[in-house]
Amino acid sequence: MKTLETQKGFTLVELAIVMTIIGLLIGGILKGQELMQNARVTSTIAQVRAYEAAVTTFNDKYSATPGDMTNAQTRIPGCGVAACDAANGQPANAVAGDGLLGDPGWGAGGFGTQTAGAAGNETMLFWTHLLLSDLIAGVTNAHVTGGPMQWGETHPAAKIGGGFVVGFGDGTITPGHTGAAGTGPAGMVLALVQAPNAGLTNAGGTQPLTPTRAAQIDRKMDDGRPIGGYVQAYGSTNNCFDAVGGTDTYLESITSNDCGLVFRIQG
C-alpha cells in the first residue's frame, strides 16, 4: 500500500508576514540612510560656521587675514619657514598683504588652479595659518612641508562629501548662474568642491551635492535661493537649479550630483 506524501509550503498568511518584515527592513534602511544624510548636512553647516568664526578670531589676534599674512613665519607659532609667508603672484595675480585671498573671481584665484608645490600660495596658506594658530583641525601643514595636495592634508574634507577651498569673490557670477553681472558672491568665500583642484564647474555629474542636499543646506543657512543671498549654488545649468527659467529654485527632483555651493564668510 502506497503512502501519499504531502508537500508543505508557506500559507498566504505566512507569506504576508514575511513580505511585511522585508518591507519594514527596507523602510528602516532607507530611513537610516536619510538620517545619515541629514546628519552630514548639519555637520557640514557646522564646519562652515566654525571656519567663519576661526577667521574672525585670527583677524582679532593678528590684525591680518589668514593666508594673506606676509610675516607669518615670525608671528605664528610653528610656521618658522619662509614658505609660511604669503607671496606675490601665488596664485596668479595675488598681492601679499592686501587683505584679499588670491586673485578675485573663479578663474586663476585658487578655485581649481592651485598646485601643492607653489610656496606662499594664499589660498592654501589660509588653512595652514588657521591650523598653526590652533583655530581649526582636519588639515596638516602639508603645504609648507611639501606634502600632498588632498583632502585632510592641504584642504579640509566636508562631512557631506568633497571639501572646501577658499578665495575671494568679486561679484562674478558662478558657473551655471545666469543672473546679472555683479550679482555673484562678493568677499571672502568658501567653495564646496569635489576635489582640491577640481574648481567650480558646470559640468554635469561632477559636483559634490545633489540639488536636494544643496537646497537643504541653503535653506538652513540662508534664503534657499540658488542664485541669491550669501549662500549661492554653482553647477550644471538646468540640472542644479532653474536659472534659465528665471524661477531661481533648486531642481530637487534630479538625483545626480550636479550642485556645488559657495559660502560668503566675510564681505
N, C-alpha and C positions, 0 to 999 in steps of 0.2 A: 504494500500500500504506500503510495507516494504522499509525502508531506508537502503541502503548499507553503512556500516561504513568502512572507510578505515583506516588501521593501518599505522601510520607514524613511520619511523625509520631513522637511520643515512644514509646519502648518502655516496658513496665512497669517495667523496671529504672531507666530514666532518670526516670520519674515518681516512683518511690520515692525516688531520690536527691534530687530537687527538694523533695519533701514533707519529707524528713528535714532538709534545710538550712533550710527555712521553720520547722520545729518548733524547731530549735536557735536560730534568730534570735529567735523569740517567747519561748522559755525564757530566753535571755540578757537580753532586755529586761525581763521580769518579775523576774528575779533582780537586775538592776541597780536596778530601782525599789525592791525590798525593801532592798537595801543602802543606798540613799539615805535611805530612811525610818529605818532603824536608825541611820544617822549623825546624822540630825536629832534622834532621841530622845536619843542620847548628848550632843549639843551642848546640848540644852535642859536636861538634867540638870546639865551643867557651868555653865550660866547661873545656875540656882537656887543652886548651891553658891557661885558667885562672889558673888552678891548677899548671901548669908548671911555670907560672910567680910568683905565690904565693910561691913556693918552693925556687925560686931564691931570692926573696925578704927576705924570712926567713933566708936563708943562709947568705945573706949580713948583716942582722941585728944582728943575734945571733952567726954567725960562727959555726953553728950546723945544723944537719938535723932534720926536724920536725918528731916527733915520736921517734927518737933515742936519744933525749936530756936527759941527766941524772940529770940536775939541773933545770928542767923546773919550779918546784914549787916556786923557789926563783927568777926566771928571767922573766917568762911570766905572765903578769897581769891576775888575775882570776884563775890561776892554784891552787896555795895555798894548795894543799894536796899532800901527798907522792905518791898517785896513778897517779899523773900527770907526774912523772918521769919514764923514760924507765927502765925496769927491765930485768936483765939477764934471759934468758930462756923463754921470753914471746914475741913471741911464739917459741916453740921448742928450737932450738939452737941459738936464737938471743943473741947477745952480746951488751949490752947497751953502747952507745957512740962510736961505731966502725965505724959510718958513713953509715952502711947498715941498711936496714929495714927488720927485721925478719930473717928467715932462707932462704937464696937464693934458688930459684927453685920454682916448682909448687906444692910441697907436703905440708910439715908442716909449710911453711913460711908465712902463713897468707892468702893463696888463697883458703879459704874454711874451714879451721880448727880452726879459732879463735873463742873464746867464750866471751860473754859480761862481764862475771864475772872475767876475768883474768886481774888483776891490772897490769899496766905497759906494756900492750901489744903494741908493737911498731907500728904495722900496723893499730891499731885503734887510738892510740895517735897522729899519723900523722895528722888526721883530727881535733882532739881536739886542738893540738898546733896551727894549722893554723887558726882555728876559734877564739881562745882566743887572737891571735895576730892581729885580725881584718883583715885577709887576704882572708878569704872565708866566704861564707854563705851556707845555705842549710843543716847544721847539728847542733846538740846541743852538750853539754858537757856530754852526757849520759854515756859515757864510764867511766868517773871518778866519776859520781854521782849515779851509779847503775841503770841507765835507760835501756830501751830495746835495743837490737841489731837489728836494722832495718834501712831501707832507711829513710832518713830525720832525723835520730837520731844519730847513730854512724857512718853512711856512707851516702854520698850524692847520691840521685837518679839521674839517667841520663834522659835527656829530651826525649830520644827516647825509653826508657824502661829499666828495670833493674837498675843497678847502678855501682858505682866504688869501687873497693878495691885496695890497694896499696901493693907493696912488692919490692923485688929486684931479677931481673933475672940474672942468671949466665951463660946464653947461652944455657941452657937446652931447647930442642925443645918443643913447645906447644902441647897439646893433639890434635891428628889428623894429626900433622905435620910429614912428613916422610923424611925431609931433613937430611943432615949430622949432626952428633953430634957437638954441639957448635955453631950452626947457629941460635939458638933461640935468643930472646931479651936479651940484657945484660945491666945492670944498673938499676936505679930506674924506675919502671914501674907502670902504672895504668892498671887494667884489668876491662873490661866491662863485668859484670856477671849478671845472672838472679836474684840471691838473695845473701845477705851478706855472707851466709855460704854455698853457692852452689859450689863455687870453679870453677876451669877450668876443663871442662869435654868434652869428645867427644860423649856423649850420644845424640842421635838424638832427635830433637824437644824440647830440654830443654834449649836453649840458648836465649839471648835477641834479636838477629837480624836474619833477613833473609839474604841469600847471597847477594842479591841486595843492601840492606842497608849497609852491611859491606863493599862491594865493593865501594859504593858511598862515604863512609867516608874515606876509604883508598885512593881513587883517589884524593880526595880533600886535604888530609893531607900529602900523601906520594907517593909511586910509583904504587899503585894499585895492588901490588902483595901480595897474602895472606901469603906467607912464606918468605918474604924478606923485607928489609928496617926497619924503626923504628916503623912502624905500622904493626903488624902481626896478623893473624887470628888463632883461635883455634876452634875446633868443630867436627862435625860428618864427618869422613873421607868419601870422595866421595859424600857428600851432601852439605858441606860448600864450599870445594874447591877441585880441582883435583890434590891432592898431589901425589897419586899413579901413575897417568898417566904422571906425570912429567911436565905438562904444566904450573903449578903454576898460575892457574886462578880460580876466583870465579865462582861457578856454579849458575849463576843468573837466570836460568830457574826454579830452585827449590824455592818453595814459603813458605816452613816451616821454623821455627826458629831454624836453625842448626848452627849458627855462633855467636861467640863472638870475641872481639878484645883485643889486648894487645898493649899499647902505651908506648914506651920508652920516658920518660920525662927528664931523666938525665942519662948519662952513660959515 
